[in-house]
Amino acid sequence: MWDFRVGGALAMMARTMPFIVLRIAVYFGIAVGYVLLTGTGAGIGYGVGGFGDEGFQANTTLWGGVMGFGLFGAIMYWAREYILYIVKAGHIAVLVELIDGKPMPDGKSQISHATTVVKERFAQASVLFAIDQLVKGVIGAITGLVRGILTILPIPGAQQLSGILHAFLRVAVGFIDEIILAYAIRTGATNPWGSAREALVLYGQNYRVMLKNAAWLAIIVYLLSFLVFLVMLAPAALVVYVMPGAWAAGGFVFALLFAWSVKAALLEPFAIACLMQVFFKTIEGQQPDPQWDARLEQMSGKFRKLKARAMGASGSAGPRSDSDVQPA
């Protein structure tokens, strides 16, 4: 059915408890931040609406809440690359060392040690973020290839089925970009662009195994997230009740936020630990296939961009194919 060990993934999470606590603090803090700024905006709108009738006050309360929500969303947009750098990549670094059986250094916290490892591989947060965005684009191209194969099969309703499959695969591959980053950390690469390129080729030549396991994990994670959402509806409705003007849609939105925070803090690291087991076991003893390197170069502009940066960084990073040869 799937190739990962649930017990092993949970044990790895337990051994990285400092990062689990950090993730809970960060992601629940984000959810609370959304609630506070939305409530503050709604309160300001409610006060401004006091100068008009009830309908005017209801509208200003609503728009105040929307503006507060949007303001905090803009703040988080700019903070996302630092969250990736400090929280996600740091947690991956520790998980990689645990999966290889390496002990944590004495006299140094997990978070401090992981930050040092990440800085050795990715000198700046912007570099890690840029690689992450390119990797997501290439993975999207691979899922598009799977959809294309299904479309040309002589199956009734294949066109509609391919659309549903593509939407599901986009959810499923949401965890895989972090596995590509784990490969760079595990191999000790000094050229992160070249390492990401090599990992993507290895992922491409094993896409059936990886997509199968990612799909199972997507089902598990989003089913649990939905259950958390249902549980969170009651306390979220209470929060909305105490807000001025009682924003009707707020309970639904806040429940989604708290479900997202549980997913990001607890369920995502579980999925990543599972996929790391599968990826590292699957690629053991393999070399990047030049044919897959050429195929990815042909199908994805972002892979070509990643490849150009890898070649510019070291001149010979990653697998080579005939397409690597450029005219003088």
N, C-alpha and C positions, 0 to 999 in steps of 0.2 A: 504493500500500500504506500508507505513512505519509507525513506532511508535514514531518517534521523532518530535519535534516542531521546525521548521526552525527559526521562529521568536524568540523563547526562546533561541536558540543557538546563534543567532546573538546578542541578548541583552546581553548575558553572555560575548561574545567577546568584546562588546563595554565597558563593565564594567571592563575588564582586559586590557585596552588600554596600560598601561605601559609595559605589557608583549608582546602585539602585536608589539609595537614600538621596543622592544628588539629583538623580533624574526626577524622583518624586517631588523634591523641593522646587526644581526648575519648572516642570510642566504643570504641577498644581498651582505654582505661583503665577504662571502665565494665565491659567484659567481664572484664578482669583482676580488677576489684574484686569482681565476682560470684564468681569462682573463689576468690579469697583468703578472702572472708568465709564462703563455703560450706565451704572447707577448714578454716578456723579453727573454725567451728561443729561440723564433723564431728570435729575433733581433741578439742574439749572434750567432746563426747558420748562419744567413745571412752574418754577418761580417766574420765569418770563411770561408764561401763559396766564399768570394771574392778572395781567393787564387786559385780558380779553374775556370772552365768554368760555363756556365749558368745552365747546368744540375746538376753539383756538388753543386752549390749554392742553387738550388731548394731543393735538398735532405737534405743539412745541415740545411736549414731553417725549413723544415718539421720535421726533427728529433729533432731540438732544441725546437720547439713548443711542440712536444710530451713529451720530457724530462721535460720541465717546467710544463706541465699539470700533469705529473706523480709525480713530486716532491711535488706539492701542494696537490695532492691526498693522498700521504703518510702522509703529515702533518695532514690532516683532519682525516685520519684513527686513528691516535694517539689521536686526540682531541675529538673524537666522544663521549667518555664516559663522558667527562666534559660538553659537550653540552647537553647531556641527563640529567645530574645532575643539572646544573644551569638553563637551558632554559626550557626544556620539563617538567621535574618533578616539577620545580617551578611553571610553568603555570598551571599544573594539580592541584597542591596544592591550588591555588587561585580559580580555577574553582570548586573544591570540596566544598570549604567554601561558595561560592556563591550559588551553587545548594542546599545547606542546609540552606540558608538564614542567614548565619553568617556575621556580619559586620567586615570590616577590622579594626585592632587596630589603635587607634588614635596616631598620631605622628610617624608613621612608614610607610615607603613606601611598596607597594605591593611586590616588588622584595625582599626587605630585610626581610619582614615577611615570604614570601614563602621559602626563603633560610633557615630560622630558622626551619620551619616546616619540610622541606626535611631532614635537618641534624638530627632532632630528630628521624626520621623514618629510615634513611639510613646514618649511621655515615660516610661512605666513598663513594666516587663516584664509586670505583671499586665494592662495594657490590651491589649498584643499577644496575650497568652495568651487573654484573654476573646474577642477578635475571632476568633482562630484556632478556638476551640471552636464559636462560632456559625457560622462559615463551614463547618466540617465538617458541622454539622447541616443546613444548607441544601443542601449538595452531596448529602448522603444523601437528602434529599427529592427532588432531581432524578433521582437514580438510581432511586428508588422509582417515579417517574412513568414511566420507561422500562420498568420491570418491569410496571407496571399496564397499559401499552399492549400488551405482549406477552401478558398474561393474557387479554385480551378477544378476541384474534385467534382465528379458528376453525381452530386448528392442533392435531392430535393430540399429546397430551403437553405442551401449552403450559404448563400449570401447573407441571409438574416442571422444564421447561426454564427457566421464569422464575425459579425458585428458584436454579438453578445460575447463571444470568446475574446475578442480584442479588448473589450471593456473590462472583462474579468482579468485578463492577463496584465493589463495596466495596473490593476490593484495588486496582483500577485507579485509583480516585479518591483514593487515599491521597497522591498527589503534588500534586493540584490545589489544595489549600488554600494551599500556598506560592506558587502562581502568583497567587492573589488578593492575597496580601501583596505580591508583586512589583509588581502594578499600583499599589498605594498608594505604593510607593517611587518608581516611575517617574513618576507624575503629580505628585509633590511635594505630595500632599494634606496640608492642615492639619487636616482632619477625617477621621481614619482610619476611623471608623464609616461615614461617607458614602461614602468611597472603596471600602470593602469591599462596600457595598451596590451601588454602580454596577458594580463588577467582576463581582459575582454575576449581575446582570442580563445583562451582556454574555456571561458564560459560559453562562447559560441559553439565550439566543437563538442560541448557537453550540454547543449541547451535543453535536450529532452529530459534528462535527469533533473536539471536545475529547475525547469519550469514546472515539472510534475510536483516536486517537493514544495516549491514556492506556492503553487496553487493550493495544496493541502493546508499550508500554513496560513494562507489568506483566508480560507474558510474558517479555520480554528480561531484566528485572531479577530476577524470581523464578527463572528458569531458571539464570542465572548464580549466584544465591544458593544454589540447590540443589547446583550443582557445587562451590561453596566449602564447603558443609556436608559433602559427601563427602570432600573433601580434608582437612578439619579433624577428621574422626572419629578418625584415628590419633593425632595429638598430644593430642586431648582424652582419648582412652582412656589415654594415658600419664600425664596429670595425675591421672586417677581412680586409676590403679594405685599412685601414690605417696601417695595420701590414705589415712589410717587407715580400715580396714574396707572399702576398695575399693567405694565406692558404685556399684552396678551400673548404675543409670540415668544416672549422672553424665556418662559419655562422650557420650551422646546430647544431654543438656541443654547441656553445654559446647560441643559442636560447633555446636548451634543458636545459642548466644550469639556465637561467633566468626563464624559466617556472618552473623548480624544486624549485627555490628560492621562487616564489610566492606560490607554493603548500605548501612548508614547513612553510612559514611565516604566511599565511592567511587561506589556505584551510584545512590544517591538524587540526589546533585548532578548526575550525568549525566542522569537522567530529568528533573530540574527544568530544566536547560539546554535540553533538547529541547522540553519543553512551553512554555517561555517563547518559543522561536522560533515555535511554532505559534500560541499565544494572541495575541501582539502582532501577528503578520502577519494573523491572521484578523480581529481587531477594528479594524484600521487603517481609518480613515474612518467607522467606525460610531458611532451614538449609541445609548444604552440605550433599549430598546423599552418604552414605558409598559405595554403589554399583558403583557410578561413580568414587569415589576415587580409588576403586580397579580396575576399568576398565582402568583409566588413568595410574595407576601403571603398569598394564600389557602391555599396548600398547606403552608407552613412557619411554625410558631410562632417558630422561632429567627430567621427572616428578619424577622418582625414586630418582634421584640425588637431586632434590629440596626437596623431602620428607625427605631424609636422613639428609640434612642440617637443615630442620625445626625441626626434632626430636632431633638433636644434640644441637640445640639452646635452646629448652625449654622442651624437653622430652614428651610434650603432646599437641603440637600445631596442630590445625586443626582437621578435622574429623578423627575418628578412625575406622578401620575395622580390620577383623581378620588378615590381612596381616601385620598389624602394630606390631603384637606380634613377637618378635625376641627371639631366644633361648639364654639362659644365657651363 
